[in-house]
Amino acid sequence: MGKTLGRAIALASIIAVGGCASMQTPMTEFATDYNRVIADTRNEMILLNIVRARYREPTHYSTLSQVSGNISIRSGVSADLGGIIDDIDADAGVSLNISSSPSFQIVPLNTNQFAGGILRPIEPNVVAIFLGQGWNQHQLAALLIESVTCNGVEYANDLRNESDGTAESGLLSQSDVFGLGFQSGAAREANDAPIATFTPAQASAVNAVLENLDSNYRVTVGENSDGEAQFEIRERVPQELQVTTGANGVCGGARLSPDDYELRSVEGVIYYLGEIVRSGRGLRDDRNRLIFDVTTGSPGTHSIHVEHRGQDWYIGASPEPGGDRSIQVISLISQLIALQTSSDALERSPSTLTIN
């Protein structure tokens, strides 16, 4: 009896060791698959809304707010029954069957907070984030700027229509649009003199002073006339996002303040791209490089694909670096939605759909 029990324990050990050795790859694959599903779902939602905008239909948004992956493991042992008593290692084999039954929670984004964020003009600090990430400022401007005003004339950024380059057209030409850029600078001249100074012995008083000031002040470390360290409270000058224009364009190289340009909302960007798709020409820069396009027909090799109105719509895989930028535009919109909308929009959504 003791001999049989010992061999049973040894057999269980084989199963346990086999399980530990075999679980890493399946679990990694499951986690990666979940990540792909979430990414593909978001990309397809954005493309579907652009296609809806092409037909001037209402847009609808939803997201996977929670993924719970339940992994079940079943082990099995096959062995020669005659040898299981005499030699457990003779013909024994261990098998593991790992399966997953995830639970997804789909949340319709239909709250006031989400609607307010997606319909609100894109905030300058959001543009500054993209500039800091290294996005091309001219492509950002071409997508995000709705209109500019210079020389007393308002010009719309709408490349669906041809512009004759005159003020009477009220439209920016293709070279004008891709001559636009962004530059962040001080809203006004800074006051170099500190408003208050403190010695290291007075450091505890610095916080008390800052508590009575707004966020437009900061603390720096300087030196007095004797070369001794001192804390200085200085004014923080607000930053302003300015729009730069091409030297040969209708604005003649002028730098425009926020009063002289309008930024689109995220919904505005989506509807603009929908109208670009409707035009059938795609969005191209002044060098004829493709910035955004959606294709119909047989998908073939593609990056994102949706079906709408009985037709296939897809964004093709870019054949080489620097080619079609449509995927980057989808990524931009995805980040814009995240940055422009409230983080508690998901938590306050009134209804969810759970799929087990």
Long-range contacts (C-beta under 8 A, 24 or more apart in sequence): 3-85, 4-85, 7-84, 7-85, 7-88, 10-88, 11-77, 11-88, 11-92, 14-77, 14-88, 14-92, 14-94, 15-75, 15-77, 15-94, 18-75, 18-94, 18-96, 19-73, 19-75, 19-96, 22-96, 22-98, 23-73, 23-96, 23-98, 26-71, 26-98, 27-71, 27-98, 30-69, 30-71, 30-100, 31-69, 34-67, 34-69, 34-102, 37-64, 37-67, 38-64, 38-67, 40-304, 42-334, 43-303, 43-304, 43-330, 43-334, 44-304, 44-305, 44-306, 46-270, 46-330, 46-333, 46-334, 46-337, 47-294, 47-304, 47-305, 47-306, 47-313, 47-315, 47-330, 48-306, 48-308, 49-270, 49-274, 50-270, 50-273, 50-274, 50-277, 50-294, 51-274, 51-277, 51-294, 51-306, 51-308, 51-313, 52-274, 52-308, 53-270, 53-271, 53-273, 53-274, 53-275, 53-277, 54-274, 54-275, 54-277, 54-278, 54-294, 55-274, 55-278, 55-308, 55-309, 56-274, 59-267, 59-270, 59-271, 60-108, 61-108, 61-109, 61-110, 61-114, 61-118, 61-337, 62-106, 62-107, 62-108, 62-109, 63-106, 63-107, 63-109, 63-346, 64-104, 64-105, 64-106, 64-107, 65-105, 65-106, 65-107, 65-346, 65-349, 65-352, 66-104, 66-105, 67-102, 67-103, 67-104, 67-105, 68-102, 68-103, 69-100, 69-102, 69-103, 70-100, 70-101, 70-102, 70-103, 71-98, 71-99, 71-100, 72-98, 72-99, 72-100, 72-101, 73-97, 73-98, 74-98, 74-99, 101-356, 103-354, 103-355, 103-356, 104-354, 104-355, 105-352, 105-353, 105-354, 106-352, 106-353, 106-354, 106-355, 107-346, 107-349, 107-352, 107-353, 108-349, 108-351, 108-352, 108-353, 109-341, 109-345, 109-346, 109-349, 110-349, 110-350, 111-345, 111-348, 111-349, 111-350, 113-341, 113-342, 113-344, 113-345, 113-348, 114-341, 114-342, 114-345, 116-342, 117-266, 117-340, 117-341, 117-342, 117-345, 118-265, 118-266, 118-267, 118-337, 118-340, 118-341, 119-265, 119-266, 119-267, 120-265, 120-340, 121-262, 121-263, 121-264, 121-265, 121-268, 122-263, 122-264, 122-265, 122-266, 122-269, 122-336, 122-340, 123-340, 124-240, 124-241, 124-258, 124-263, 125-241, 126-336, 126-339, 126-340, 127-182, 127-241, 127-263, 128-182, 128-184, 128-239, 128-241, 129-339, 130-332, 130-335, 131-182, 131-184, 135-332, 137-181, 137-182, 138-178, 138-179, 138-180, 138-181, 138-285, 139-178, 139-285, 139-291, 139-325, 140-182, 140-332, 141-177, 141-178, 141-180, 141-181, 141-182, 141-243, 142-177, 142-178, 142-180, 142-283, 142-285, 142-291, 143-264, 143-269, 143-272, 143-273, 143-291, 143-329, 143-332, 144-263, 144-264, 144-269, 145-180, 145-243, 145-261, 145-262, 145-263, 145-264, 146-262, 146-263, 146-264, 146-268, 147-261, 147-262, 148-172, 148-180, 148-243, 148-245, 148-251, 148-256, 148-260, 148-261, 148-262, 149-256, 149-260, 149-261, 150-245, 150-250, 150-251, 150-252, 150-254, 150-256, 150-260, 151-250, 151-251, 151-252, 153-250, 155-250, 155-251, 158-272, 159-276, 159-283, 160-275, 160-276, 160-278, 160-279, 160-281, 165-250, 167-250, 172-249, 172-250, 173-249, 173-250, 174-284, 174-285, 174-286, 175-246, 175-248, 175-249, 175-286, 176-245, 176-246, 176-249, 176-250, 176-251, 177-286, 178-285, 178-286, 179-245, 179-246, 179-247, 179-248, 179-249, 179-286, 180-243, 180-244, 180-245, 180-246, 181-243, 181-244, 182-241, 182-242, 182-243, 182-244, 183-241, 183-242, 183-243, 183-244, 183-255, 184-239, 184-240, 184-241, 184-242, 185-239, 185-240, 185-242, 186-237, 186-238, 186-239, 186-240, 187-237, 187-238, 187-239, 187-240, 188-237, 188-238, 189-237, 190-235, 190-237, 191-234, 191-235, 194-220, 194-222, 194-232, 194-233, 194-234, 195-233, 195-234, 195-235, 196-232, 196-233, 197-222, 197-224, 197-230, 197-231, 197-232, 197-233, 198-230, 198-231, 198-232, 198-233, 199-228, 199-230, 199-231, 200-229, 200-230, 200-231, 202-231, 203-231, 206-231, 206-233, 209-233, 265-340, 266-333, 266-336, 266-337, 266-340, 269-333, 269-336, 270-333, 273-329, 289-322, 289-323, 289-325, 290-323, 290-324, 290-325, 290-326, 291-325, 291-326, 291-329, 292-325, 292-326, 292-329, 293-324, 293-326, 294-326, 303-327, 304-330
